[in-house]
Amino acid sequence: MAKAAAHYTDSVFVAASGSEFVEMYVGVGASRIRDLFKDARTRATKENKENAIIFIDEIDVIGGKREGGQQREYDQTLNQLLTEMDGIYSSDTPRILVIAATNRKEMLDSALTRPGRFDRHIQVDLPDKKGRKHILELHAVNKPLMKEVNLEKTAEESYGFSGAQLESVMNEAAIYAMRDGLLNIEQRHLSLAIDKVMMGEKTDRESSVEEKKRVAIHELGHAIMAELVRPGSVSQVALSPRGQALGYVRHNPQQEQFLYTKRFLEEQIMIALGGAAAEEMYYGGRSTGSRNDFDQATNVVQTMMASGLTSLGIVNMDMVTTEELMRENKLILQELMEQTKRLLEEQRTIFDNSLDILIREEVLSGEQFRCQFRDSALLPA
């Protein structure tokens, strides 16, 4: 963003990292700050430009909150930066704009964020669908794509991906095409790349027949629950191990959404609990395969509590005791687990029919899966 701003305003661009100013020797950091601003002015004068942009990455390294008492080397560096930003010793031209980046804004010293210094804070969130499509197009410039490749579809499927992940998707798709001995990237390569970036590479881990069956039941629990609460949402159910997962359910592209209702969040929890509920139905107990599912479920419960969507009402989370939070968490998860079990128990026919196909073929497409629902509806009660 800083580089783009320099390009559009015809300014000199100078970049540095916060760690470059940290030294064990006193005064070195402050000296380097002076040199940075001097370099920006000198370059602007040489290139006959009126503006210069200085970009400092990881500003929290030198701009952290100052503590009273002992003087630290970081404090001198920060003091020098504050002085340079005030512009006391500079002439009217060249004008200097300072842009900095950090992941920990709350750690910055108040003197650095007051009006006249870093007074404009821009939150850089994950890209939306339109942004993802633009990023994919940028990384596709030097890659040969088949004519029928639809990057808009890939942007939909990569919901929640960062720019770095999207770059990785394009690179992995190129590798998949190369492995297949093809000169161009196909749509299926992009879908495989999304799975790879999201869950990791396929492994050659061999499972026993019983373990395979348990994983199949677990994944079908997620898939059936997802199809019940959000019809048409399942794209694929697979038993092939990826990363740490022994199997996975691939969902169809989600709609961009920034506000969530209580019912939507409860459905998310029920989908996450579907695997454990299915194991309890068939085996009478759970396995360690539900660990990540429970992490997801508890995170959603925390969001509900912080948003005032539970029986706790509208609360300040810091004022609620751990015991109260644990009690509320337990009540919500127990109630939703009972609902999940009840709904899955009604679909035991679909479980049994889908289980045979999944164990035999190791992959169940979304359309095959929905056929089981349609066939089940035609059977006499």
MOGI-V441370 format. One record per pair of residues at least 24 apart in sequence whose ideal C-beta (glycine too) atoms are under 10 Angstrom apart, sorted by the first residue. I is the first residue (numbers start at 1). J is the second residue. Records with the same first field share a line. If there is no record, write none. Layout:
BEGIN
I = J + J
END
This chain:
BEGIN
1 = 55 + 99 + 101 + 122 + 124
2 = 53 + 54 + 55 + 56 + 57 + 97 + 98 + 99 + 100 + 101
3 = 53 + 55 + 99
5 = 51 + 53 + 55 + 97 + 99
6 = 49 + 51 + 52 + 53 + 54 + 55 + 97 + 99
7 = 53
9 = 49 + 50 + 51 + 52 + 53 + 95 + 97
10 = 47 + 49 + 50 + 51
11 = 40 + 44 + 47 + 49 + 50 + 51 + 52 + 53 + 54 + 94 + 95 + 96 + 97
12 = 39 + 40 + 41 + 42 + 43 + 44 + 45 + 46 + 47 + 49 + 50 + 51 + 52 + 53 + 54 + 94 + 96
13 = 40 + 43 + 52 + 53 + 54 + 55 + 99
14 = 39 + 40 + 41 + 43 + 44 + 52 + 53 + 54 + 55 + 56 + 96 + 98
15 = 53 + 54 + 55 + 56 + 57 + 99
16 = 54 + 55 + 56 + 57 + 58 + 59 + 100
17 = 55 + 56 + 57 + 58 + 59 + 61 + 62 + 101
18 = 56 + 57 + 58 + 59 + 60 + 61 + 62 + 63 + 64 + 74 + 77 + 100 + 101 + 102
19 = 57 + 58 + 61 + 62
20 = 56 + 57 + 58 + 61 + 62
21 = 56 + 61 + 62 + 73 + 74 + 76 + 77 + 78 + 80 + 81
22 = 61 + 62 + 73 + 74 + 77
23 = 73 + 77
24 = 73
25 = 73
26 = 71 + 72 + 73 + 76
27 = 73 + 76 + 77 + 80
28 = 73 + 76 + 77
29 = 61 + 62 + 73 + 74 + 75 + 76 + 77 + 78 + 79 + 80 + 81
30 = 62 + 73 + 75 + 76 + 77 + 78 + 79 + 80 + 81 + 83 + 84
31 = 76 + 77 + 80
32 = 62 + 77 + 80
33 = 62 + 76 + 77 + 78 + 79 + 80 + 81 + 82 + 83 + 84 + 85
34 = 80 + 81 + 83 + 84 + 89
36 = 80 + 81 + 84 + 98
37 = 80 + 81 + 83 + 84 + 85 + 87 + 89 + 90 + 96 + 98
38 = 84
40 = 84 + 94 + 96 + 97 + 98
41 = 90 + 91 + 93 + 94 + 96
42 = 94
43 = 94
44 = 93 + 94 + 95 + 96
45 = 93 + 94
47 = 94
48 = 94
49 = 93 + 94 + 95
50 = 92 + 93 + 94 + 95
51 = 93 + 94 + 95 + 96 + 97
52 = 93 + 94 + 95 + 96 + 97 + 98
53 = 95 + 96 + 97 + 98 + 99
54 = 84 + 85 + 96 + 97 + 98 + 99 + 100
55 = 97 + 98 + 99 + 100 + 101
56 = 81 + 98 + 99 + 100 + 101 + 102
57 = 99 + 100 + 101 + 102
58 = 100 + 101 + 102 + 103 + 104
59 = 98 + 99 + 100 + 101 + 102 + 104 + 105 + 107 + 108 + 112 + 118
60 = 100 + 101 + 102 + 103 + 104 + 105 + 106 + 107 + 108 + 109 + 112
61 = 102 + 107
62 = 100 + 109 + 112
63 = 100 + 102 + 104 + 107 + 108 + 109 + 111 + 112 + 113 + 117 + 118
64 = 102 + 104 + 107 + 108 + 109 + 112
65 = 106 + 107 + 108 + 109 + 110 + 111 + 112
66 = 109 + 110 + 111 + 112
74 = 109
75 = 109
78 = 108 + 109 + 111 + 112
79 = 111
81 = 109 + 111 + 112 + 117
82 = 109 + 111 + 112 + 114 + 117
85 = 111 + 112 + 116 + 117 + 118
86 = 116 + 117
87 = 116
124 = 162 + 163
125 = 162 + 258
126 = 159 + 160 + 161 + 162 + 163 + 165
127 = 155 + 158 + 160 + 161 + 162 + 163 + 166
128 = 155 + 159 + 256 + 258
129 = 155 + 156 + 158 + 159 + 253 + 254 + 255 + 256
130 = 155 + 256
131 = 155 + 163 + 166
132 = 156 + 157 + 158 + 159 + 160 + 161 + 162 + 163 + 165 + 166 + 169 + 256
133 = 158 + 166
134 = 163 + 166
135 = 161 + 162 + 163 + 164 + 165 + 166 + 167 + 169 + 170
136 = 161 + 163 + 166 + 167 + 169 + 170 + 173 + 190
137 = 170
138 = 163 + 166 + 167 + 170
139 = 163 + 166 + 167 + 168 + 169 + 170 + 171 + 173 + 174
140 = 170 + 173 + 174 + 185 + 190
141 = 170
142 = 170 + 174
143 = 170 + 171 + 173 + 174 + 177 + 184 + 185
144 = 174 + 177 + 182 + 183 + 184 + 185
145 = 170 + 173 + 174 + 177 + 184 + 185 + 186 + 187 + 189 + 190
146 = 177 + 182 + 183 + 184 + 185 + 186 + 187 + 188 + 189
147 = 184
148 = 186 + 187
149 = 173 + 184 + 185 + 186 + 187 + 188 + 189 + 190
150 = 187 + 190
151 = 187 + 190
152 = 253
153 = 187 + 190 + 191 + 253
154 = 187 + 190 + 191 + 193 + 194 + 253
155 = 253
156 = 252 + 253 + 254 + 255 + 256
157 = 190 + 191 + 193 + 194 + 195 + 198 + 235 + 250 + 251 + 252 + 253 + 254
158 = 190 + 193 + 194 + 197 + 198 + 253
159 = 194 + 251 + 253 + 254 + 255 + 256 + 257
160 = 198 + 254
161 = 194 + 197 + 198
164 = 197
165 = 194 + 197 + 198
166 = 193 + 194 + 197
167 = 197
168 = 193 + 194 + 196 + 197
169 = 193 + 194 + 195 + 196 + 197 + 198
171 = 197
172 = 196 + 197 + 201
173 = 197
191 = 235 + 236 + 250
194 = 250
195 = 236 + 238 + 240 + 242 + 243 + 248 + 250
196 = 242 + 243
198 = 242 + 243 + 245 + 248 + 250
199 = 241 + 242 + 243 + 244 + 245 + 248 + 250
200 = 241 + 242 + 243 + 244 + 245
201 = 241 + 242 + 243
202 = 238 + 240 + 241 + 242 + 243
203 = 240 + 241 + 242 + 243 + 244 + 245 + 246
204 = 240 + 241
205 = 240 + 241 + 242 + 246
206 = 241
207 = 239 + 241 + 246 + 247
209 = 359
210 = 283
211 = 246 + 287 + 289
212 = 239 + 246 + 247 + 358 + 359 + 362
213 = 239 + 282 + 283 + 355 + 358 + 359
214 = 246 + 247 + 278 + 279 + 282 + 283 + 287 + 289
215 = 239 + 241 + 245 + 246 + 247 + 248 + 275 + 279 + 287 + 289 + 358 + 359
216 = 246 + 247 + 278 + 351 + 354 + 355 + 356 + 357 + 358 + 359 + 362 + 364
217 = 247 + 275 + 278 + 279 + 281 + 282 + 283 + 351 + 354 + 355 + 358 + 359
218 = 246 + 247 + 249 + 274 + 275 + 276 + 277 + 278 + 279 + 282 + 283 + 286 + 287 + 289 + 290 + 293
219 = 245 + 246 + 247 + 248 + 249 + 274 + 275 + 278 + 289 + 354 + 358 + 364
220 = 247 + 249 + 274 + 275 + 278 + 282 + 344 + 347 + 350 + 351 + 352 + 354 + 355 + 358 + 364 + 369 + 372
221 = 249 + 271 + 273 + 274 + 275 + 276 + 277 + 278 + 279 + 280 + 281 + 282 + 290 + 293 + 340 + 341 + 344 + 347 + 351
222 = 247 + 248 + 249 + 251 + 270 + 271 + 272 + 273 + 274 + 275 + 276 + 277 + 278 + 293
223 = 248 + 249 + 250 + 251 + 271 + 274 + 275 + 278 + 350 + 351 + 354 + 358 + 364 + 366 + 369
224 = 249 + 271 + 274 + 277 + 278 + 340 + 343 + 344 + 346 + 347 + 348 + 350 + 351 + 354 + 369 + 372 + 373
225 = 249 + 267 + 270 + 271 + 272 + 273 + 274 + 275 + 277 + 278 + 339 + 340 + 343 + 344 + 347
226 = 251 + 252 + 267 + 268 + 270 + 271 + 272 + 274 + 369
227 = 271 + 347 + 350 + 366 + 369 + 370 + 372 + 373
228 = 267 + 270 + 271 + 274 + 340 + 343 + 344 + 346 + 347 + 350 + 373
229 = 263 + 264 + 266 + 267 + 268 + 270 + 271 + 274 + 340 + 343
230 = 254 + 264 + 267 + 268 + 271
231 = 370 + 373
232 = 366 + 370
233 = 271 + 366
234 = 364 + 365 + 366 + 367 + 369 + 370
235 = 365 + 366 + 367 + 369
236 = 363 + 364 + 365 + 366 + 367 + 368 + 369
237 = 354 + 357 + 358 + 362 + 363 + 364 + 365 + 366 + 368 + 369
238 = 358 + 361 + 362 + 363 + 364 + 365
239 = 358 + 359 + 361 + 362 + 363 + 364
240 = 362 + 363
244 = 291 + 292
245 = 289 + 292
246 = 289
247 = 275 + 289 + 358 + 362
249 = 274 + 275 + 364 + 366 + 369
250 = 363 + 365 + 366
251 = 366
252 = 366
260 = 300 + 303 + 304 + 307 + 309
261 = 309
262 = 304 + 307 + 308 + 309 + 310
263 = 309
264 = 300
265 = 300 + 301 + 303 + 304 + 307 + 309 + 332
266 = 300 + 301 + 304 + 309 + 332 + 335 + 336 + 339
267 = 300 + 336
268 = 296 + 297 + 299 + 300 + 303 + 304 + 336
269 = 293 + 296 + 297 + 298 + 299 + 300 + 301 + 304 + 332 + 333 + 335 + 336 + 337 + 339 + 340
270 = 297 + 336 + 337 + 339 + 340 + 343 + 344
271 = 296 + 297 + 300 + 340
272 = 296 + 297 + 298 + 299 + 300 + 333 + 336 + 340
273 = 297 + 333 + 336 + 337 + 338 + 339 + 340 + 341 + 344
274 = 337 + 340 + 341 + 343 + 344
275 = 340
276 = 337 + 340 + 341
277 = 336 + 337 + 338 + 339 + 340 + 341 + 342 + 343 + 344 + 345
278 = 340 + 341 + 344 + 345 + 347 + 351 + 355
280 = 337 + 340 + 341 + 344
281 = 340 + 341 + 344 + 345 + 348 + 351
282 = 348 + 351 + 352 + 355
294 = 333
297 = 329 + 332 + 333 + 336 + 337
298 = 329 + 332 + 333
300 = 332 + 333 + 336
301 = 325 + 328 + 329 + 330 + 331 + 332 + 333 + 336
302 = 329
304 = 328 + 329 + 332
305 = 329 + 332
346 = 376
347 = 372 + 373 + 376
348 = 376
349 = 373 + 375 + 376 + 379
350 = 375 + 376 + 377
END
